[in-house]
Amino acid sequence: MLRAPHRPWPTRHRRARGLLAGALALVAAASLVGGLEAPSGGERVAPAADAGPVHEADAVGVVDEPVRATRLADGRRAVPVNRHYRSQARAVAKRYGLTIRWVRGDACRGVARSVGCYTSGVRSITLSTRLARQPRANVRFVVAHEAAHHRIYLRCGTTRPPVAAGRPEHVTDAYAAKVLSVRGATGYGYRRSDVVAARKIARGVCWSKQRTVTVASTGAPLYALRSASTRYTLSRGARLTLLGRAGDLYVVRDSRDRLGRVRPIAWTRPTRTIVVRHAGGLAWPYGGGPARWMRVGERYGYLRPYDRSHVLARAAGGRLVLVERRGF
């Protein structure tokens, strides 16, 4: 989350800063679920793979200070309005391919005094009409900070990549100032290490353990980042860059810069060969599809146990399959 810009105010108009907005974060990644069941008709059904969505929201808040404060004849303080705050915000947002949704009150639901909000993966930001009380530099910064969140998300699949080392908002400030080259107020501020992290992200480096792996078996799903749907099924030989962890899945970028989440079984290689010894066992394609009877003498590459009745294995053609233990 972003702390409010606070430096551009003249000294005579500064006052004690109030509470700044907090951030909302929800990162969910569900484990592979399901089990073998035998319906009344006797048909055996394979468990289905599933993955939960990942959602993140980032808020920016500022203290409600007037653009210029003057005194009326009766001594009351007049609060002029920045009449061009909307056009100022649109100009910055358009530069980064973002649209704006304006709301009254808090921009991020549940975040008090927030004037800006970005939700991961959405090409739109939410701004509060409270920005009318802010000078141009603050308006520019609020939009630039949210645009930096969006750019970081597009590179790393999250607004809080591991390379940020627990300082995602500071790194986002550094990204806005040093990568997007936006001048003006800063919210949280940043130090040299934050600038280093921001520039790494701009080069596509999101994790200290980042590496590229080769998919070893066909059939593993690449899940979308923001839903449980499958973007596509991975094929053997595909190259993936690991960007971080999300529960028991990895956030990855493929060779076409598409982002998603994948289980490590996609690049795990078999540890040994198992041979079918008994007829009557079934094999299902991993992720869904019709089952078939295994034949005595068939060989599979053993990957890992799945449950008490099944083993996850690789078939001769490189396809991931769930096979019944009764055949071995």
Beta strands, then each sheet from edge to edge (+ up, - down):
strand 1: 24-26
strand 2: 55-61
strand 3: 70-71
strand 4: 77-78
strand 5: 99-103
strand 6: 114-119
strand 7: 124-128
strand 8: 211-214
strand 9: 221-223
strand 10: 230-233
strand 11: 239-246
strand 12: 249-254
strand 13: 259-262
strand 14: 272-275
strand 15: 282-285
strand 16: 292-293
strand 17: 299-305
strand 18: 310-314
strand 19: 320-324
sheet 1: 1+ 2- 6+ 7- 5-
sheet 2: 3+ 4-
sheet 3: 8+ 11- 12+ 13-
sheet 4: 9+ 10-
sheet 5: 14+ 17- 18+ 19- 15+ 16-
end
